[in-house]
């Protein structure tokens, strides 16, 4: 089965867009407002009444609920006259180069701020630019001209977009005050491992999703947030993973290291030993020649396509009773590359992709749980009638019929419907 190289990034973009639409874009409903935390005694921010009209800057559109939309109106200066009842401010897709001091001083109720697709630089903002936005939860600064993660970020941020800039540096004190941060998106920048301060993520106990793909990282950054659940490091220059590089990430459920420069000799056999909750591991697009040792037994999805795999060592799949999906397409596997009984050990496996390898026959030790088997672009020239007797749940078998010379009664009649299906 062919997988587009950028399908992973597209899927991530769709998931992230869905999250933003639900959590950032939609105005708060009355029931949600009831659940908001009460104001502190020192917080004198006025309550927002939805029925009251708000002042609206020229060229913008506004609603009584506190939404101000100034997106794509060719602004070159920050708009004046914003109402203190503003809850959502959209300034994306303009030509803003700077944010003047005090621009947000009169916006105590602002929850969402969209500044993506402008010309903002670090020089165009000072450390106090966002300091007055004590209620801000969503800040989007993506696709600007930032070179450093800005300081003085709002302390109550939950979602921070910094992707698609030219960020080269994360100082030690830029993110640490943002204790409520849950989503941090730093992909498509120019970050190197040595330019990330060792304390950059210290204290971010709520941060569970970190995207750092499409950067220039040579190694897994040190001192990553301990409670991170999703870590995206694909499309970097990572060439080595040491024994302890991932050891503090004991809460990880999803790790993507695809399309780096990893080799089997530089991937420590105990690198994954602490990842006891890991469910999805992606190592595609590297230069691995052997299935990694010490894989977490908690894995449900394992993808190692587009490598140089020619060996699955004895016992490497033993105990992986939760694995449902195994993608090993476009490697160099032969029948004798895999130890006898390897597939049979995967008692929960439903999808096995061995397409684009060098198999000469259909494996004889397929698990009973298997539903989908991908074998196209191998060297298989015959299919015995007994090939799938041990897989009663099989729903889809994918082969290239034009390469088959001999087949049993089970599949011959269906080969004209490519890809054929056997039940």
N, C-alpha and C positions, 0 to 999 in steps of 0.2 A: 504493500500500500504506500503510495507516494504522499509525503507530507511536505507542504510548502515550507521553505526555510523560515519564513516570517510568520507562520501560522500561530506560533506561541505568542508573539507580540500582538498580533491582531486579537487573539482571545483575551489577552490581558487588557487591551484597550477597551474591548466590549464590556468586560466585567467592571472595570473602573468607571466607565461612563455610566453604567447602570447604578453603581453605588452613588455617584455624584448626583444623578437625577433624583434618587430617593432621598438622600441625606442632606444634600446641599441646595439643589435647585428648587425643591418644592417649598412653598411658604409653610410656616408652622400652622397647624390646625389648632382649633380651640382646645381640644383635649390635650395636645402636646404642651400648650402654654400652661395648663394646670399643673403639669409635672415639673415645671422649671424650678430651679433652686431659688429660695427667697433671697432678696437683696440683703447685703450686709448693712449694718447700721451706717457705715461710712459711705455707702453707695447711694447717691441721691438721684440716680437716673430715673427720669419720668417713665411711667408705664405707657405702653402704646395702646391706643384705642383704635380698633380697625375701622370704625365708622368715621373717624376724623380724617379729612383730606390733609395731604402734606404738600409742602412747597416743592416745586419741581424746577430744576435748572433748565435753561434753554436747550432745545434739541433733544431732550430726554423725555422718556415716558415714565409715569409714576402711578402707583396704586395706593389706595387707602390702607392696604395691609403693610405698607412700608417698603415696597419694592421700587427701586430707582434704576431704570435701564438707560444707560448712556453708551451702549455698545455700538461700535462701528459707525460713529458719527464724526470721525476725523478730529477728535479733540487733540489739541497740542498743549493745553493747560488744564490743570485740575479744575473741575467745575466748582463754582461758588454757590452759596445759598442752599446747601443741603440741609434737609430737615433733621432735627434731633430724633425724630421718630423712624428714621431710615433703618431697616433691618437687613435688607439685601441691596448691595450696590454693585452694579455691573458696569465696568469701565473697559472691558476687553476689546481688542481689535481697534485701538486708536493709535495715536502717535505721541503718547506721553513719554517724555524723557526724564521727568523728575516729579517728585511729590513734595510740595512745599512744606516747611515746618508748620505744624499745627493744623494740617489739613483735616485731620480726623478728630480734633479736640471736641467738636460738637456732635459726635456720633456715638453716644454711649450705648445705644441699643443695637448697633450693627453686629449681625451674626455671620454674614457671608460677604466676602469682598473678592471680586473677580477683576484681576489686572493683567491677565494673560494676553499675549500677542500685542505688546507695546514695545517701547524702546527704552525701558527702564534699566538703569545701571546702578551699581553701588554708590557711585558719586552723586546720583540723583536722589538719594535717600540718606537720612541720618539715623543714628541709633535710636532716636526717640520717635521715629515716624509712626510706628504702630503701637506705641506704648499705652496710649489712651483707650485702645479698643479692648477693654477688659472682658467683653462678652463675645468677642469674635471667635468663631469655631472653625470656619472654612476660609482659607486664604489661598488664592491661586496667582502665583507669580511666574507661571510657566511661559516659555517662549519669549524671554526678554534678553537683556544683555548683562545679566549678573555674572560676576566672576568669583564671588565669595558668598557663602550662606550669610544673609544679613543678620545683624544683632538686633536686640530690642524687639523680638517677635512677641506677639500677644501670648500671655501665659496660658490662656484657656483654649488655645487652638487644638482641634481634633484632627483636622485634615490640612496638610501643607503640600502644595504643588510647587516644586522648584525645577521640574524637568524642562528640558529643551532650552537651557541657558548655556553659558560657557563657564560654569562653576568649576574652579580648580582647587578650592580650599574650603575646609570646614573647620573653623576655629573651635577651641575647647569650650567656649562659653556662649556660643550662638544658640544652640538647641537645648542645652541643659535646663534653662528656666521653664521650658514649655512642657510642664509635667503631665499635661493631659493629652499629649499628642499620641494619636493612634495610627495614623497613616502618614508616611513620609515618602514622597516621590522625588527621587533625585536622578532618574534615568536620563539618558541623552545629554550628558555633560562631559567634562574633561577631567574628572577626578582620578587621581592616582592614590594608591594605598598610603604612601608616605605623606600625602597632603591632607590626610584626615587625622585630626588631633586624637591622641589616645583616649581623651575624656569626652570626645565629641558627643557620644550617646549616653553619657553617664546620667543616671537618675530618670531616664525615660521608661518608667516601669509599665506604662500603658501602651507603649509602641508595639504593635503586633504585625504591621505590614511595612516592609522596607523594600523599595525598588531602586536598585543601583545598576541596572543593566545599561548597556551601550555607554560605558565609560572607558577609562584606560587603566583599570585596576590590574596590578601585577600579582597581588595576593589577596586572600580574604582579609578585609580590614580588621584590625584588632579592636577589641572592646566593643563589639556590636551589642545592641540591646538584648539583654538576657531573656526577656520574655517574648521576643519576636516569634511569630508563628509562620509568617511567609517572608522568605528572603529570595529576591530575584537578582542574581549576579550574572546572568547570561550575557553574551557578547561583550566580554572584557578580554584582558590579556593574562588571565590567571594561569600560571604554568605549574604551580605546586600547591598542594594542600598538606600541611604538616599534621602531626598527631594531635595537636591541641588547637588548631586553627578554628575548629567548630565546637570545641568542648564546652563552651559556656552557653551554647544555644540549645539547651535541653528542652525547650518548649516548641521547637520547630516542628511544623506539620508539613510544610512545603518548601523545598529547596531546589533552585534551578541554577545549575552551573554549566548549562549548554553553551556551545560555541565559544569556548575558551581555548587554551593551549595545553590542556592537561594530557599527560602521558601516564601509563601505568606505573612506571618507576618513580614518579613524583607524586603519586597519590598514596598516602600512607595507609597501610592496611588497617589501622585503628582510627582513621580519621572520623568515622561515623559512629563510634562506639557509644557516645553519650546521647545520640539522637533517638531516644527510645519512643518518641511519639511521632516520628516522621512517617508521613503517609505517601507523599509524592516526592520522588527524586528524579531529576532530569540531568543527564550527562551527555546529551547528544552533541554531535559536531565537535568532538575533541579528537585526540589521537590515541585512545586507549586500545591496547591490543589484547587485554585480558579482562574478563569480568571482575570488577573490584571485589576484594575480600571484605569481610566484616560489615556487610550490608545490614541495616536495621531490620529486625524481624517484624516490625510494625508496618512495613511498606505495603501499600495497596497498588501503587502505580510506579513502575520503573521504566524509564526511557533511556536507552543508550544507542540510538540510531546514528548513522553517519559517523562511525568511528572506524577502527581497524581491527575489531574483535576477531581473533582466530582461536580463542580458547575460553572455555568455561570450566574453571578448575573444579576438581572433586569437592563436593560438599558445599559449594558456594551458595547454592539455593536451598540448602537444608534448613528446615524450620520456618521458611517463609510461607506460612499457612494463611496469611491474609492477602497475599499478592493476587490481584484480580486482572491486572493489565501489564503485559510485558512487551515492550517494543524494542526489537533488536534488528531492525531493518537496515539494509545498506552497510553490511559489514563483510567479513571474510570467513564466516562460519561454515564448516563442513560437518558431516555426521560424526566423524571421529574427533571433532573439536569439543564435543559436549559429552560429559561423563554419562554412563548408562544410568537411566532412571532419573535424570535431572528433572525432566518436565513432570514426571509422575509425582514428584515431591510437592508440586505447587497445587495443592488440593482445592484452592479457591479460584484458580485461574480461569477466566472466561475469554480473554483475548490474548492471542499470541501472534506476534508479527515477526516472521522470519524472512520476509521478502528481501530481495536484493542481496542474497548470500550465495554460497556455493554448494548448497545441499543437492545431493544426487537422488535421494529418496525421501519420502514422507517419514518423519520420525515415528518410531513404533511405540514410544512410551508416553503418548499424550495423556493428559489427565482427564478423568471422566467429566469434570466440570466445564471443559472447554466448549465455547459457543462459536467463536470466530477464529479462523486460522488463515493467515496470509502467507502464501508461499510463492507468489509470482516472482519472476526474474531470478529463478534459481536454475539448477541443472536437472530438474526432475523430468524424466521422460516416461515414467510409468506410474500408474496408480493401482495397486492391487485392490481387489474387491473387499478385502478384510481391513483396509487401511484405517477405517473409522468405526470399527466395531466396538472399540473401547471408549467412544465419545458419544454417548446417547443424546446429549444435549446440543450437539452441533447444529448451528443455524446457517453459518456461512463459511464456505471454503473457497478461497480465492487463488486461482492458478491461471496460467496462460495456456489455454487449450491448444494453441498452435504448436506448442513445444512437446506435447504428449504424443507418444507413438503407440503405447499399449495402455489399456485401462480395463478395469473390471466392470461388471454390470451395474454396480452402485452408481457410478458417475458418468458413464459413457453417454447415456441418453440426455444428460443435462449440459454437456460441454458446449453446445451451440449457444447457450444463453450465458455469455461471459459477463461478469463472473458467475460461475454456476453456484447453485445452492443445493446442499444435501441435508435432509431432515432425518 
